[in-house]
Amino acid sequence: TFCLTRHWLTQDSEQCHIAWFNPDGSKIDGEQWQGGVRAISLLLNTEETGSFFLCFNPQETEVEFFLPLVLPDRKWQAIIDTTEPQLLTTNSSYQSDQLVAITARSLVVWRSSP
């Protein structure tokens, strides 16, 4: 699986700046894109401003997502949840390998500082 970096495409997941994942933490491959992907997540990784992880769940039921396994030892904090009327202000943080439940038909944005 290739991922986009600032200057080139690479297969090295440690250098990915943009990568797409299944809820189980595996990268989405070409066959899955062609076959139709339902719940997905997107990692936007930068050293300067931190990383963002977006979990999209268009399904009618809750889906559990692994927080990014490709960035071990990171702590993630939810900053936007479309099921909430305003920005989140919680101080709760989660580890990279934790499962998080994403409500049906919602988007949650997670942030991790460098």
matplotlib code that plots the C-alpha trace (Angstrom):
import matplotlib.pyplot as plt

x = [0.0, 1.3, 0.9, 1.3, 4.1, 5.1, 7.4, 6.8, 4.8, 6.3, 5.5, 7.2, 4.3, 6.6, 7.0, 3.3, 1.7, -1.6, -2.9, -6.4, -7.3, -10.0, -11.5, -9.3, -6.2, -5.2, -4.5, -7.1, -5.8, -6.8, -9.3, -11.1, -11.5, -13.0, -15.3, -16.7, -15.5, -18.0, -16.4, -12.9, -10.3, -7.8, -4.4, -2.9, 0.5, 2.9, 5.9, 5.4, 1.7, 0.8, -1.3, -5.0, -7.0, -10.5, -12.9, -15.9, -18.8, -21.7, -23.2, -26.5, -24.7, -21.7, -18.3, -15.1, -11.9, -8.3, -6.5, -3.4, -1.2, 1.5, 2.2, 3.0, 3.3, 1.0, -1.8, -4.9, -7.6, -11.0, -11.5, -14.6, -17.5, -20.4, -22.8, -22.0, -23.4, -20.0, -16.3, -15.1, -13.3, -12.5, -9.0, -9.4, -6.7, -6.3, -3.3, -2.5, -3.6, -6.9, -10.3, -12.8, -16.5, -17.8, -21.5, -23.6, -23.5, -20.9, -17.3, -14.8, -11.6, -8.7, -5.5, -2.1, 0.7, 4.2]
y = [0.0, 3.4, 6.5, 10.2, 12.2, 15.8, 15.0, 11.5, 8.3, 5.7, 2.2, 3.0, 3.4, 5.2, 8.1, 8.3, 11.7, 10.6, 7.0, 5.3, 2.4, -0.1, -0.1, -3.1, -0.9, -2.5, -0.3, -0.1, -1.7, -1.2, -4.1, -2.8, 0.7, -1.1, -3.3, -0.6, 0.5, 1.4, 2.6, 4.0, 6.2, 8.7, 9.5, 13.0, 12.8, 15.8, 16.3, 20.0, 20.4, 17.0, 14.3, 13.9, 10.7, 10.9, 8.0, 8.0, 5.7, 6.0, 2.7, 2.3, 0.7, 1.6, 0.5, 0.0, 1.5, 0.9, 4.2, 4.3, 1.3, 2.8, 5.5, 3.5, 5.2, 8.1, 9.5, 10.6, 13.0, 13.4, 17.0, 16.8, 14.4, 15.1, 13.6, 16.4, 20.0, 21.7, 21.1, 18.5, 19.7, 16.4, 15.7, 11.9, 10.4, 7.0, 4.9, 4.1, 0.5, 1.1, 0.3, 3.2, 3.0, 5.4, 6.1, 5.2, 7.9, 10.0, 11.4, 11.7, 13.7, 12.7, 14.7, 13.7, 16.2, 15.6]
z = [0.0, -0.9, 1.1, 0.3, 1.9, 1.3, -1.5, -2.8, -2.5, -0.2, 1.1, 4.4, 6.9, 9.4, 6.9, 5.9, 6.2, 4.8, 5.1, 5.1, 7.4, 8.1, 11.6, 12.6, 12.0, 8.7, 5.7, 3.0, -0.2, -3.8, -3.9, -0.9, -2.5, -5.6, -3.5, -1.4, 1.9, 4.7, 7.9, 7.4, 9.1, 7.9, 9.5, 8.8, 10.4, 10.7, 13.0, 13.3, 14.3, 15.6, 14.1, 13.4, 13.0, 11.6, 12.1, 9.6, 10.4, 7.9, 9.1, 11.0, 14.0, 16.2, 14.9, 17.0, 15.5, 16.6, 17.1, 14.8, 15.4, 13.0, 15.6, 18.8, 22.2, 21.2, 23.3, 21.4, 22.5, 20.8, 19.8, 17.5, 17.6, 15.3, 17.8, 20.2, 19.8, 20.5, 20.5, 23.0, 26.1, 27.8, 29.1, 28.5, 26.4, 24.7, 23.7, 20.0, 20.3, 22.0, 20.5, 20.5, 19.7, 17.1, 17.1, 14.0, 11.3, 12.8, 12.5, 15.4, 15.0, 17.3, 17.9, 19.1, 19.8, 18.6]

ax = plt.figure().add_subplot(projection="3d")
ax.plot(x, y, z, "-o")
ax.set_aspect("equal")
plt.show()
